[in-house]
Amino acid sequence: MAVEVRVTGAATLHRVAAQIRAEGSKDLSRDLSRALSKASEPVRQAIRASAEETMPRQGGYNAVFLKHLRFRQTKRTGSSEASVLLATYSDGQAERRDIRALERGDLRHPVFGRSRPGRRNGERVANPWAVTSIRAGFWKRGTDGAADEAEKEVTRVVDEFAKRLVK
């Protein structure tokens, strides 16, 4: 799942990008990148809080899920827009957890000690997976309010850099 915060202020952003290029300063570019990363922090915190509230505590799933919850961030600053794309994922023991299924309210998990009858008489075959219904929409609830705040922060960062470059 991914959320993209995009700010389009062609005039301001074009000036900022052009001046950073003209300066040739790696420091300014790096500072802008760090500031954009910081602007996405409210979204990360909101998704974590929503996941903590939604994921079942029984069996320790909540703690394990939150421990492995990760975000991959892509930042773009072009001549007409700045965007921060924040992708969300969580690693399980053998594979990545299905965030889309969790968002729909389906938690697929192992159930140890469970088996079913096999094809041969008396045979038992392990059937260690079950689906539990959880409250749907943990990711969307986390991003709904925080995306607006992150967009304001990205706009503030771009304006701040424009003022900094004018000096």
ABEGO torsion letter per residue (X at the ends): XBBBBBBBBAAAAAAAAAAAAAAGBAAAAAAAAAAAAAAAAAAAAAAAAAAAAABBABGGAAAAAAAABBBBBBBBBBAABBBBBBBBBBBBAABBBBAAAAAAGBBBBBBBGBBBBBABBGBBBBBABBBBBBBBGAAAAAAAAAAAAAAAAAAAAAAAAAAAAAX
